[in-house]
Amino acid sequence: MFYDLHIHSGLSPCADDDMSPQNIIQMAKIKGLDLISICDHNSLRQQAICAKVAKQHHLNYLYGVEIQTKEEVHVLAYFRDEADLPEMQAWLSHVQMKVMNRSNFFGHQYLYDKEDNIIEEEKLALIFSLNASLEETLDKIHTHHGLAVLAHIYGRKNGIMTQLGFIPKGLPIDGVELVHEEEIDRFLKEYPTYVDLPCFVNSDAHTLSDIHEASLALTPGAQKRFWAK
Protein backbone atom coordinates (compact mmCIF):
# COMPACT_ATOMS: atom_id res chain seq x y z
CA MET A 1 0.00 0.00 0.00
CA PHE A 2 1.79 3.13 -1.26
CA TYR A 3 1.29 6.10 1.05
CA ASP A 4 1.87 9.75 1.79
CA LEU A 5 0.52 10.55 5.24
CA HIS A 6 1.51 14.19 5.61
CA ILE A 7 0.00 16.57 3.07
CA HIS A 8 -1.28 20.09 3.77
CA SER A 9 -4.40 21.63 2.27
CA GLY A 10 -5.08 25.32 1.74
CA LEU A 11 -6.41 25.43 5.31
CA SER A 12 -2.77 25.47 6.41
CA PRO A 13 -1.49 29.03 6.02
CA CYS A 14 1.87 27.85 4.67
CA ALA A 15 0.32 25.76 1.86
CA ASP A 16 -0.49 26.92 -1.65
CA ASP A 17 -4.07 28.05 -2.15
CA ASP A 18 -4.55 25.43 -4.88
CA MET A 19 -4.04 22.65 -2.31
CA SER A 20 -7.76 21.93 -2.39
CA PRO A 21 -9.34 18.52 -1.72
CA GLN A 22 -10.03 17.64 -5.37
CA ASN A 23 -6.59 18.81 -6.51
CA ILE A 24 -4.77 16.89 -3.79
CA ILE A 25 -6.72 13.66 -4.20
CA GLN A 26 -6.49 13.68 -7.98
CA MET A 27 -2.74 14.38 -7.83
CA ALA A 28 -2.32 11.52 -5.36
CA LYS A 29 -4.15 9.22 -7.78
CA ILE A 30 -1.99 10.38 -10.69
CA LYS A 31 1.09 9.61 -8.62
CA GLY A 32 -0.17 6.11 -7.88
CA LEU A 33 -0.77 6.41 -4.14
CA ASP A 34 -3.14 4.06 -2.31
CA LEU A 35 -3.45 5.84 1.04
CA ILE A 36 -3.07 9.48 2.03
CA SER A 37 -3.68 11.75 4.98
CA ILE A 38 -4.15 15.50 4.84
CA CYS A 39 -2.76 16.98 8.05
CA ASP A 40 -3.44 20.67 8.44
CA HIS A 41 -1.95 22.76 11.20
CA ASN A 42 -3.90 22.56 14.45
CA SER A 43 -7.26 21.93 12.76
CA LEU A 44 -9.46 19.03 11.71
CA ARG A 45 -12.10 21.22 10.09
CA GLN A 46 -11.29 20.18 6.50
CA GLN A 47 -11.20 16.45 7.23
CA ALA A 48 -14.79 15.41 6.49
CA ILE A 49 -14.70 16.95 3.00
CA CYS A 50 -11.26 15.50 2.24
CA ALA A 51 -12.45 12.03 3.22
CA LYS A 52 -15.56 12.33 1.04
CA VAL A 53 -13.53 13.42 -1.98
CA ALA A 54 -11.04 10.59 -1.41
CA LYS A 55 -13.91 8.09 -1.27
CA GLN A 56 -15.33 9.56 -4.46
CA HIS A 57 -12.01 8.80 -6.19
CA HIS A 58 -11.58 5.37 -4.53
CA LEU A 59 -8.54 6.47 -2.55
CA ASN A 60 -7.99 5.26 1.01
CA TYR A 61 -7.96 8.13 3.50
CA LEU A 62 -6.70 8.44 7.07
CA TYR A 63 -7.98 11.44 9.07
CA GLY A 64 -5.11 13.58 10.29
CA VAL A 65 -3.86 16.81 11.85
CA GLU A 66 -0.43 18.29 12.56
CA ILE A 67 -0.36 19.71 16.07
CA GLN A 68 2.20 22.21 17.33
CA THR A 69 2.74 21.82 21.05
CA LYS A 70 3.79 24.42 23.61
CA GLU A 71 7.40 23.27 23.06
CA GLU A 72 6.93 24.00 19.31
CA VAL A 73 7.22 20.28 18.55
CA HIS A 74 5.10 19.00 15.67
CA VAL A 75 3.04 15.86 16.27
CA LEU A 76 0.94 14.11 13.64
CA ALA A 77 -2.31 12.68 14.97
CA TYR A 78 -4.21 10.09 12.94
CA PHE A 79 -7.77 8.85 13.37
CA ARG A 80 -9.61 6.04 11.59
CA ASP A 81 -13.10 6.94 12.77
CA GLU A 82 -14.70 10.28 11.86
CA ALA A 83 -16.78 10.06 15.04
CA ASP A 84 -13.63 10.82 17.07
CA LEU A 85 -12.98 14.13 15.30
CA PRO A 86 -15.54 16.53 16.90
CA GLU A 87 -14.26 16.11 20.46
CA MET A 88 -10.65 16.29 19.32
CA GLN A 89 -11.43 19.47 17.37
CA ALA A 90 -13.16 20.91 20.42
CA TRP A 91 -9.97 20.38 22.43
CA LEU A 92 -7.81 21.91 19.68
CA SER A 93 -10.06 24.97 19.64
CA HIS A 94 -9.95 25.21 23.44
CA VAL A 95 -6.13 25.31 23.61
CA GLN A 96 -5.65 27.39 20.45
CA MET A 97 -4.16 30.88 20.74
CA LYS A 98 -6.94 33.37 20.07
CA VAL A 99 -4.99 35.48 17.59
CA MET A 100 -6.49 36.64 14.31
CA ASN A 101 -4.74 35.37 11.19
CA ARG A 102 -2.94 37.89 9.02
CA SER A 103 -3.39 36.33 5.58
CA ASN A 104 -1.10 38.87 3.93
CA PHE A 105 1.70 37.73 6.24
CA PHE A 106 1.03 34.10 7.21
CA GLY A 107 -1.09 33.04 4.22
CA HIS A 108 -4.74 32.23 3.61
CA GLN A 109 -6.58 29.54 5.60
CA TYR A 110 -9.24 28.36 3.18
CA LEU A 111 -11.96 25.78 3.75
CA TYR A 112 -13.33 24.14 0.59
CA ASP A 113 -16.41 22.18 -0.39
CA LYS A 114 -16.34 18.94 -2.42
CA GLU A 115 -16.09 20.88 -5.69
CA ASP A 116 -13.11 22.96 -4.45
CA ASN A 117 -15.16 26.11 -3.98
CA ILE A 118 -13.86 28.23 -1.13
CA ILE A 119 -16.67 28.37 1.42
CA GLU A 120 -14.93 29.99 4.37
CA GLU A 121 -11.63 31.41 5.57
CA GLU A 122 -10.54 30.38 9.06
CA LYS A 123 -10.16 33.61 11.03
CA LEU A 124 -7.97 32.50 13.93
CA ALA A 125 -4.28 31.91 13.12
CA LEU A 126 -3.40 28.22 12.95
CA ILE A 127 0.35 28.79 12.70
CA PHE A 128 1.02 29.26 16.42
CA SER A 129 1.69 26.71 19.14
CA LEU A 130 -1.22 25.43 21.18
CA ASN A 131 -1.36 26.03 24.90
CA ALA A 132 -0.68 22.35 25.53
CA SER A 133 2.49 20.45 26.35
CA LEU A 134 3.81 17.52 24.36
CA GLU A 135 2.69 15.11 27.08
CA GLU A 136 -0.80 16.61 27.25
CA THR A 137 -1.12 16.51 23.48
CA LEU A 138 -0.18 12.84 23.29
CA ASP A 139 -2.65 12.07 26.08
CA LYS A 140 -5.49 13.85 24.26
CA ILE A 141 -4.72 12.08 20.99
CA HIS A 142 -4.88 8.70 22.68
CA THR A 143 -7.97 9.63 24.73
CA HIS A 144 -9.78 10.26 21.44
CA HIS A 145 -8.59 6.95 19.96
CA GLY A 146 -5.91 8.50 17.78
CA LEU A 147 -2.36 7.47 16.96
CA ALA A 148 0.51 9.89 17.61
CA VAL A 149 3.54 10.20 15.34
CA LEU A 150 6.42 12.59 15.95
CA ALA A 151 6.77 14.68 12.79
CA HIS A 152 10.02 15.10 10.77
CA ILE A 153 12.17 14.39 13.81
CA TYR A 154 15.56 15.21 12.27
CA GLY A 155 16.91 18.35 10.68
CA ARG A 156 13.70 20.25 10.16
CA LYS A 157 12.18 23.10 12.11
CA ASN A 158 9.72 21.93 14.77
CA GLY A 159 11.03 18.36 14.79
CA ILE A 160 11.56 17.03 18.30
CA MET A 161 15.33 16.70 17.84
CA THR A 162 15.54 20.33 16.72
CA GLN A 163 13.37 21.61 19.56
CA LEU A 164 14.36 19.34 22.47
CA GLY A 165 17.48 17.58 21.23
CA PHE A 166 16.20 14.14 22.26
CA ILE A 167 13.14 11.94 22.57
CA PRO A 168 12.20 11.65 26.25
CA LYS A 169 12.45 8.10 27.58
CA GLY A 170 9.17 6.24 27.57
CA LEU A 171 7.36 8.85 25.48
CA PRO A 172 4.05 7.19 24.46
CA ILE A 173 4.25 7.54 20.68
CA ASP A 174 2.93 5.27 17.95
CA GLY A 175 5.46 6.10 15.25
CA VAL A 176 8.01 8.58 13.95
CA GLU A 177 8.22 10.48 10.69
CA LEU A 178 11.53 10.88 8.89
CA VAL A 179 12.44 13.06 5.94
CA HIS A 180 14.61 10.47 4.18
CA GLU A 181 14.73 6.67 4.25
CA GLU A 182 18.41 6.86 5.23
CA GLU A 183 17.38 8.35 8.57
CA ILE A 184 15.66 5.13 9.65
CA ASP A 185 18.96 3.42 10.50
CA ARG A 186 20.08 6.49 12.45
CA PHE A 187 16.87 6.53 14.45
CA LEU A 188 17.02 2.82 15.30
CA LYS A 189 20.67 3.14 16.31
CA GLU A 190 19.98 6.09 18.60
CA TYR A 191 16.71 4.69 20.00
CA PRO A 192 16.90 0.87 19.91
CA THR A 193 14.00 0.55 22.36
CA TYR A 194 11.74 1.79 19.54
CA VAL A 195 12.82 -0.95 17.13
CA ASP A 196 9.21 -2.09 16.61
CA LEU A 197 7.88 1.44 16.10
CA PRO A 198 6.59 2.24 12.58
CA CYS A 199 8.78 4.70 10.69
CA PHE A 200 7.16 6.83 7.97
CA VAL A 201 8.73 8.89 5.21
CA ASN A 202 6.16 11.46 4.09
CA SER A 203 6.29 14.48 1.82
CA ASP A 204 4.98 17.20 4.18
CA ALA A 205 3.70 18.60 0.88
CA HIS A 206 2.63 22.24 0.75
CA THR A 207 2.40 22.21 -3.06
CA LEU A 208 0.84 19.69 -5.45
CA SER A 209 4.16 18.83 -7.04
CA ASP A 210 5.66 17.87 -3.66
CA ILE A 211 3.21 15.01 -3.04
CA HIS A 212 5.15 11.76 -3.06
CA GLU A 213 5.30 9.35 -5.95
CA ALA A 214 4.26 5.75 -5.27
CA SER A 215 7.64 4.57 -4.04
CA LEU A 216 7.15 3.90 -0.33
CA ALA A 217 4.79 1.25 0.99
CA LEU A 218 3.50 0.67 4.50
CA THR A 219 5.28 -2.12 6.31
CA PRO A 220 3.00 -4.97 7.47
CA GLY A 221 3.32 -3.73 11.06
CA ALA A 222 2.43 -0.15 10.18
CA GLN A 223 -0.48 -1.25 8.00
CA LYS A 224 -1.88 -3.39 10.80
CA ARG A 225 -1.53 -0.59 13.32
CA PHE A 226 -2.64 2.38 11.27
CA TRP A 227 -4.92 1.13 8.55
CA ALA A 228 -6.19 -2.43 8.98
CA LYS A 229 -9.92 -2.33 9.67
N, C-alpha and C positions, 0 to 999 in steps of 0.2 A: 504494500500500500504506500504509494508515493505521497509525500506530505510537504506542507509548508504551514506551520502552526504559529506564525507570528507575522501578520499582515495588518497594516493600518488603513482604515477608511478615512474619508474626508472629515469624519467627526474628530479625528486627532488633528490638532492645530498644525503639527509639523508635516502632515501628509498633503500631497497634491489634491486639489479640489476635484480632479477627475477620478479619484479613488472611491468610486461609488460602488454599491453592491453588484449591479449588473456588470460593470467594467471589470471588477476584481474577479468575480466568479467566471466570467467568460475567458479572461486571460488565464486563469488557473486551468481551465479546461483545455485551452490551446496549448498550454505548456505540459499537459499530460498528467496533472496532479489528480490524486484520488481523494485526498482529505485535506481540508484547510481549516484555519481558524483566523478570524479577524479579531485582533486584540487592540482596541482603542485605549487611549490613556484615560484611566480612572473613570470609565463609563461603560455600561452595558446597554445603553439606550438604543444602539443600532442593531443589536444582536437578533432580534426577532425577524426583522426584515432580511438581514443577511442570510439567516437560516432558510427562510422561505424561498429566496432567490436561488440558493444552492440546491434546494430540493427540486425546484423547477428545472434546473439543469443537470439533475442526477449526479450531484457532487456531494460527497460526505462532508458534514460540517460539525465542528466542535465549537461550542460557545466559549468565548474567551474575553479577557480584559487584561491590560497591562497596568498594574498598580504601582504607584511611586510612594514608597513609605516615608516616614518622618526622617529616616536616615538617607533619603534619596536613593534607595536601592529599588531597582525594578523587579517586580515579581509578576510572572504570568499566572493567571488563574483560569482553569478550564472547567467547564461544566457540561455534562451530557444531557441533563434534563432542564428544559426551559422553565419548569416550575420552580427551580431554585434561584432564578435570576431576580425576581422582584425584591426579595428580602436582601439579597446581596447588594442590589442597586440602592436600596434604602440605606444600607450601612455606608456605602460609598458616598452618597449624598450627605449623610450626617457628618462624616469626618472630612468632607471636602472644604478647602479654603473658599470662603465666600468673597471672591475677587472677580470682578467683571473681566471678561476676555477683551483684549485689545487686538482685534483681527488684523489691523494694519501692522502690528508688531509681531504677534505670536502666530497668526494665521487664522483662517476661518475654521469653524467647527460645525460642519453641515450635517444634518440628518436628512436622509433620502427615503423616498417610498420605493416600491418594487420596480417602478419604471425609471428610477434614477432622477426623479424630480426632487428638487430641494424643497422640503416641507417646513423646515425649521432651522434656526441657527442657535446652538447651545450658547447661552449668555454667560454662564460662569466659566472661568478659565480652567481648563483641564490639565494644564501643563505643570501645575505646582504639586508639591508633595501633599499627601493627605496627613491629617493630624492623627496618625496611627503608626505605631512602631512596627518593625519587621515581625516581631513575635505576635503582636495583636493581629496583624494582617494575615499571617499564616493560620492563626486560630480561627478567624472569621471565614476564611476560604474553606477550611475543613468543616466548620460548623454547618456551612451551607452546601455540603457534599461536593465540594470542588477539589481539584488537584492543583498543587502549588509547584511551580517550576521557577527557579532562579533564572532571570533573563541575562543573556550575553555576559557571562560571569567574568570573562577576561578581556582586558584591553579596550573596553568601550565605556563611555560615560554612563554612570548609573548602574554598572555591573557591581556585584557585591565585592569583588576583589579590588575594584577601583575605589569604592566608597569605604569599605571596612578593612580591606587587606587580607581577609581570611573568611572562611565559612565557620561560624560558631559550631562547636562540637555538639552533636545531637540535634541540630536544627531539623525540625520535622518537615522536610521537603519531599516532593514526589518525583523530582527530576531536575536536571540542569540544562540550560541552553548554552550552546557554544557557537562561536562565529564560524569556525573552520573545523573540519573533521580531525585535523592534526591535533587539535586541542584536547581531544578525548583522552589520548594517552597521558598527556600532562595532568589532566584532572584526576585520572585514576591513580597516577603515581603520587600525587599530593594528598589525595583523600581516598585511600584504599578501603576505608570502611563503607564507602558508597559504591562499591564495585557492582552491585546489583541495581543501581539507580539508572533509570532511562536517561540517555543523553540525546538531546535534539540539536540539529543544526538547521536553523530557520533563516529566512531572509531578512526579517524586520523591515519588510518592504514599505516604503513611503511613496513609491511611484510604481506604476504598472510594470515597467520594464524590470524592476528589481525582484519581482516575484520569482521564486525558484523554478527551475526546470525540474522535470521528473527524474531526479538522479539519486535522491535519498529516500529510502523506504523505512518504515517503522520496523524495529526489531520485534520478534515475537513477544518479548516481555512487555515492551512499550505498548504494542497493540492490545494486548490483553488488559493492561492497566488503564489505558486511556480511551480505547475505542470499543473493545469487544462489548457487545450488548448482553 
